[in-house]
Amino acid sequence: MIVLAALEAAPAHGYAIIEEIRRRSGGAFDLPEGTVYPVLHRLETSQLLSSHWEKSPIGRRRRVYALTKHGSASLAARRTSWVQFSSAIEALLAEPKLCRT
């Protein structure tokens, strides 16, 4: 879900995705390239992402990834599920209230 969220605003190449995740998480998620690239491949195989090759400003080729319509819909559904899940966890972790009978 975090890779999809990192691509929600605009297409990006792998390293930019890693940097966006690191930035938006305040450094809590510092994912190595060896973790992210297989995820990108799986998401593309699942048709949640598309990709194309382009030249970087210094002339090197890099693969740029973008959300597909299916990827955007999947992100929206996962976001809804996450909000429900995290709300339930927050309720469970909250300080217990005394029950008065």
N, CA, C and O of each residue as an XYZ file, in Angstrom:
404
protein
N       0.820     -1.190      0.000
C       0.000      0.000      0.000
C       0.868      1.259      0.000
O       0.512      2.243     -0.648
N       1.998      1.249      0.711
C       2.800      2.467      0.782
C       3.462      2.794     -0.555
O       3.679      3.965     -0.867
N       3.780      1.781     -1.337
C       4.350      2.039     -2.667
C       3.285      2.667     -3.561
O       3.571      3.615     -4.293
N       2.077      2.154     -3.507
C       0.986      2.739     -4.292
C       0.745      4.186     -3.866
O       0.562      5.063     -4.710
N       0.745      4.432     -2.562
C       0.521      5.790     -2.055
C       1.628      6.740     -2.502
O       1.367      7.908     -2.790
N       2.857      6.242     -2.560
C       3.980      7.084     -2.990
C       3.842      7.505     -4.447
O       4.398      8.526     -4.851
N       3.113      6.733     -5.234
C       2.929      7.038     -6.658
C       1.609      7.747     -6.948
O       1.301      8.039     -8.104
N       0.841      8.020     -5.918
C      -0.484      8.606     -6.123
C      -0.417      9.993     -6.777
O      -1.234     10.304     -7.644
N       0.528     10.807     -6.376
C       0.598     12.179     -6.895
C       1.194     12.252     -8.296
O       0.770     13.065     -9.118
N       2.185     11.392     -8.565
C       2.870     11.478     -9.860
C       3.708     10.229    -10.094
O       4.144      9.588     -9.138
N       3.938      9.876    -11.359
C       4.843      8.763    -11.666
C       6.249      9.058    -11.137
O       6.635     10.216    -10.979
N       7.003      7.993    -10.867
C       8.363      8.171    -10.343
C       9.197      6.935    -10.630
O       8.665      5.847    -10.849
N      10.514      7.118    -10.628
C      11.430      5.983    -10.764
C      11.671      5.381     -9.379
O      11.316      5.981     -8.364
N      12.268      4.208     -9.344
C      12.412      3.448     -8.107
C      13.044      4.203     -6.963
O      12.508      4.209     -5.855
N      14.188      4.848     -7.211
C      14.858      5.550     -6.121
C      14.009      6.707     -5.602
O      13.993      6.965     -4.399
N      13.304      7.404     -6.489
C      12.424      8.499     -6.063
C      11.279      7.970     -5.206
O      10.834      8.647     -4.280
N      10.799      6.765     -5.509
C       9.746      6.148     -4.699
C      10.277      5.880     -3.293
O       9.604      6.168     -2.304
N      11.479      5.331     -3.212
C      12.104      5.060     -1.910
C      12.253      6.358     -1.117
O      11.947      6.400      0.075
N      12.721      7.408     -1.773
C      12.894      8.705     -1.108
C      11.559      9.287     -0.651
O      11.474      9.860      0.435
N      10.521      9.147     -1.465
C       9.194      9.664     -1.108
C       8.644      8.927      0.108
O       8.075      9.549      1.006
N       8.808      7.623      0.143
C       8.349      6.839      1.295
C       9.119      7.266      2.545
O       8.528      7.448      3.609
N      10.415      7.423      2.418
C      11.240      7.853      3.560
C      10.797      9.240      4.041
O      10.647      9.466      5.242
N      10.591     10.155      3.107
C      10.200     11.525      3.463
C       8.841     11.559      4.141
O       8.682     12.178      5.193
N       7.859     10.892      3.539
C       6.497     10.946      4.070
C       6.343     10.202      5.380
O       5.427     10.487      6.152
N       7.228      9.251      5.640
C       7.153      8.503      6.906
C       8.060      9.104      7.977
O       8.186      8.540      9.064
N       8.686     10.229      7.686
C       9.593     10.834      8.646
C      10.793      9.955      8.943
O      11.370     10.020     10.028
N      11.166      9.128      7.969
C      12.314      8.239      8.125
C      11.990      6.899      8.757
O      12.873      6.050      8.884
N      10.740      6.691      9.158
C      10.354      5.421      9.792
C      10.464      4.254      8.814
O      10.787      3.134      9.210
N      10.197      4.518      7.543
C      10.324      3.491      6.512
C      11.503      3.851      5.617
O      11.395      4.720      4.752
N      12.616      3.182      5.830
C      13.827      3.388      5.039
C      14.086      2.079      4.297
O      14.933      1.279      4.694
N      13.344      1.881      3.222
C      13.346      0.600      2.522
C      14.538      0.467      1.588
O      14.829      1.384      0.820
N      15.231     -0.666      1.645
C      16.342     -0.883      0.716
C      15.826     -1.163     -0.697
O      14.712     -1.655     -0.881
N      16.652     -0.840     -1.681
C      16.269     -1.065     -3.076
C      15.912     -2.524     -3.326
O      15.002     -2.817     -4.101
N      16.612     -3.430     -2.682
C      16.355     -4.857     -2.859
C      14.984     -5.289     -2.386
O      14.518     -6.373     -2.738
N      14.333     -4.456     -1.593
C      12.968     -4.716     -1.146
C      11.963     -4.093     -2.102
O      10.949     -4.709     -2.430
N      12.237     -2.882     -2.546
C      11.262     -2.120     -3.332
C      11.129     -2.620     -4.763
O      10.012     -2.716     -5.272
N      12.230     -2.940     -5.421
C      12.142     -3.333     -6.830
C      11.339     -4.616     -7.054
O      10.572     -4.670     -8.016
N      11.473     -5.649     -6.223
C      10.590     -6.812     -6.396
C       9.111     -6.467     -6.171
O       8.234     -7.020     -6.834
N       8.844     -5.555     -5.239
C       7.464     -5.116     -5.003
C       6.932     -4.397     -6.240
O       5.802     -4.642     -6.662
N       7.734     -3.518     -6.819
C       7.312     -2.819     -8.040
C       7.001     -3.813     -9.152
O       6.011     -3.658     -9.867
N       7.836     -4.824     -9.297
C       7.612     -5.842    -10.326
C       6.294     -6.586    -10.073
O       5.514     -6.798    -11.000
N       6.049     -6.982     -8.821
C       4.795     -7.689     -8.498
C       3.579     -6.801     -8.745
O       2.567     -7.264     -9.270
N       3.675     -5.533     -8.368
C       2.554     -4.616     -8.585
C       2.294     -4.396    -10.073
O       1.145     -4.257    -10.491
N       3.354     -4.364    -10.867
C       3.180     -4.223    -12.315
C       2.578     -5.493    -12.908
O       1.700     -5.419    -13.768
N       3.042     -6.649    -12.458
C       2.487     -7.922    -12.930
C       1.001     -8.025    -12.588
O       0.220     -8.603    -13.343
N       0.620     -7.458    -11.441
C      -0.783     -7.463    -11.006
C      -1.597     -6.349    -11.655
O      -2.778     -6.185    -11.349
N      -0.980     -5.588    -12.542
C      -1.611     -4.492    -13.281
C      -2.058     -3.337    -12.390
O      -2.964     -2.584    -12.745
N      -1.410     -3.203    -11.223
C      -1.675     -2.054    -10.362
C      -0.779     -0.878    -10.746
O      -1.084      0.275    -10.442
N       0.334     -1.189    -11.423
C       1.265     -0.187    -11.929
C       1.555     -0.447    -13.394
O       1.430     -1.572    -13.880
N       1.942      0.608    -14.087
C       2.509      0.474    -15.431
C       3.888      1.127    -15.371
O       4.191      1.868    -14.435
N       4.715      0.851    -16.367
C       6.040      1.470    -16.371
C       6.503      1.722    -17.794
O       6.003      1.129    -18.751
N       7.463      2.612    -17.905
C       8.125      2.877    -19.184
C       9.545      3.347    -18.884
O       9.846      3.801    -17.780
N      10.402      3.231    -19.880
C      11.785      3.681    -19.740
C      11.895      5.122    -20.204
O      11.256      5.523    -21.177
N      12.719      5.904    -19.492
C      13.027      7.259    -19.927
C      14.469      7.583    -19.548
O      15.069      6.910    -18.710
N      15.010      8.617    -20.172
C      16.374      9.047    -19.844
C      16.330     10.040    -18.693
O      15.481     10.931    -18.652
N      17.255      9.871    -17.765
C      17.388     10.816    -16.655
C      18.072     12.080    -17.171
O      18.590     12.083    -18.288
N      18.084     13.145    -16.382
C      18.770     14.378    -16.814
C      20.252     14.174    -17.140
O      20.830     14.944    -17.908
N      20.869     13.139    -16.558
C      22.287     12.888    -16.862
C      22.456     11.849    -17.966
O      23.572     11.415    -18.250
N      21.343     11.451    -18.590
C      21.401     10.570    -19.745
C      21.265      9.082    -19.474
O      21.240      8.286    -20.412
N      21.178      8.695    -18.214
C      21.002      7.270    -17.901
C      19.537      6.888    -18.046
O      18.642      7.688    -17.774
N      19.309      5.664    -18.475
C      17.932      5.166    -18.593
C      17.437      4.717    -17.227
O      18.183      4.141    -16.435
N      16.173      4.990    -16.971
C      15.549      4.525    -15.733
C      14.087      4.207    -16.009
O      13.454      4.801    -16.882
N      13.579      3.271    -15.254
C      12.182      2.861    -15.404
C      11.320      3.739    -14.504
O      11.605      3.903    -13.318
N      10.274      4.295    -15.079
C       9.350      5.162    -14.350
C       8.035      4.412    -14.187
O       7.501      3.851    -15.144
N       7.525      4.412    -12.967
C       6.308      3.681    -12.624
C       5.162      4.655    -12.391
O       5.364      5.768    -11.906
N       3.945      4.216    -12.747
C       2.747      5.030    -12.549
C       1.603      4.130    -12.110
O       1.539      2.957    -12.480
N       0.705      4.693    -11.319
C      -0.502      3.959    -10.942
C      -1.400      3.778    -12.158
O      -1.535      4.688    -12.977
N      -2.003      2.626    -12.275
C      -3.043      2.409    -13.275
C      -4.386      2.749    -12.623
O      -4.440      3.018    -11.423
N      -5.454      2.739    -13.397
C      -6.784      2.943    -12.808
C      -7.076      1.858    -11.779
O      -7.647      2.124    -10.721
N      -6.678      0.641    -12.104
C      -6.855     -0.478    -11.170
C      -6.033     -0.243     -9.900
O      -6.486     -0.556     -8.799
N      -4.836      0.303    -10.053
C      -3.987      0.610     -8.903
C      -4.587      1.686     -8.020
O      -4.527      1.590     -6.794
N      -5.167      2.712     -8.630
C      -5.818      3.781     -7.860
C      -7.011      3.246     -7.084
O      -7.218      3.603     -5.924
N      -7.797      2.386     -7.731
C      -8.949      1.789     -7.052
C      -8.491      0.883     -5.912
O      -9.095      0.873     -4.839
N      -7.434      0.131     -6.146
C      -6.894     -0.742     -5.109
C      -6.381      0.073     -3.926
O      -6.610     -0.296     -2.774
N      -5.695      1.166     -4.200
C      -5.201      2.026     -3.127
C      -6.356      2.580     -2.304
O      -6.283      2.598     -1.075
N      -7.412      3.028     -2.958
C      -8.572      3.566     -2.238
C      -9.189      2.504     -1.329
O      -9.534      2.791     -0.183
N      -9.328      1.284     -1.836
C      -9.901      0.201     -1.033
C      -8.987     -0.154      0.137
O      -9.459     -0.361      1.255
N      -7.685     -0.223     -0.117
C      -6.727     -0.553      0.948
C      -6.683      0.555      2.001
O      -6.543      0.284      3.193
N      -6.803      1.790      1.554
C      -6.802      2.919      2.493
C      -8.020      2.827      3.419
O      -7.898      3.045      4.624
N      -9.178      2.511      2.868
C     -10.388      2.356      3.674
C     -10.219      1.230      4.684
O     -10.560      1.388      5.856
N      -9.696      0.100      4.237
C      -9.457     -1.031      5.146
C      -8.468     -0.650      6.239
O      -8.650     -1.016      7.400
N      -7.419      0.086      5.866
C      -6.408      0.490      6.851
C      -7.009      1.407      7.914
O      -6.706      1.259      9.098
N      -7.854      2.352      7.506
C      -8.479      3.267      8.462
C      -9.329      2.477      9.450
O      -9.293      2.743     10.651
N     -10.088      1.515      8.957
C     -10.907      0.685      9.845
C     -10.032     -0.125     10.794
O     -10.311     -0.198     11.990
N      -8.980     -0.731     10.265
C      -8.072     -1.544     11.069
C      -7.362     -0.695     12.119
O      -7.316     -1.066     13.292
N      -6.808      0.444     11.701
C      -6.053      1.272     12.645
C      -6.967      1.876     13.710
O      -6.536      2.066     14.847
N      -8.214      2.179     13.368
C      -9.170      2.671     14.365
C      -9.456      1.602     15.411
O      -9.557      1.901     16.601
N      -9.586      0.361     14.965
C      -9.827     -0.740     15.904
C      -8.625     -0.939     16.820
O      -8.797     -1.157     18.019
N      -7.421     -0.868     16.283
C      -6.208     -1.013     17.096
C      -6.107      0.127     18.101
O      -5.789     -0.103     19.268
N      -6.375      1.357     17.661
C      -6.331      2.497     18.578
C      -7.317      2.316     19.720
O      -7.004      2.636     20.867
N      -8.504      1.808     19.417
C      -9.501      1.578     20.464
C      -9.014      0.522     21.454
O      -9.228      0.649     22.659
N      -8.365     -0.508     20.946
C      -7.852     -1.559     21.830
C      -6.685     -1.080     22.685
O      -6.529     -1.528     23.821
N      -5.875     -0.189     22.163
C      -4.702      0.290     22.885
C      -4.990      1.479     23.797
O      -4.133      1.881     24.584
N      -6.180      2.036     23.694
C      -6.537      3.185     24.522
C      -6.564      2.777     25.991
O      -6.756      1.610     26.332
N      -6.368      3.763     26.838
C      -6.436      3.505     28.275
C      -7.820      2.951     28.608
O      -8.836      3.476     28.152
N      -7.848      1.887     29.406
C      -9.152      1.316     29.754
C      -9.945      2.284     30.630
O      -9.392      2.973     31.488
N     -11.222      2.314     30.395
C     -12.120      3.142     31.201
C     -12.781      2.241     32.230
O     -13.133      1.097     31.943
N     -12.941      2.766     33.405
C     -13.597      1.988     34.450
C     -15.074      1.858     34.131
O     -15.736      2.831     33.770
N     -15.576      0.651     34.269
C     -17.001      0.410     34.054
C     -17.705      0.577     35.389
O     -17.312     -0.033     36.384
N     -18.709      1.373     35.413
C     -19.487      1.577     36.643
C     -20.807      0.847     36.483
O     -21.493      0.951     35.467
N     -21.125      0.123     37.502
C     -22.392     -0.622     37.457
C     -23.370     -0.096     38.445
O     -24.486     -0.607     38.540
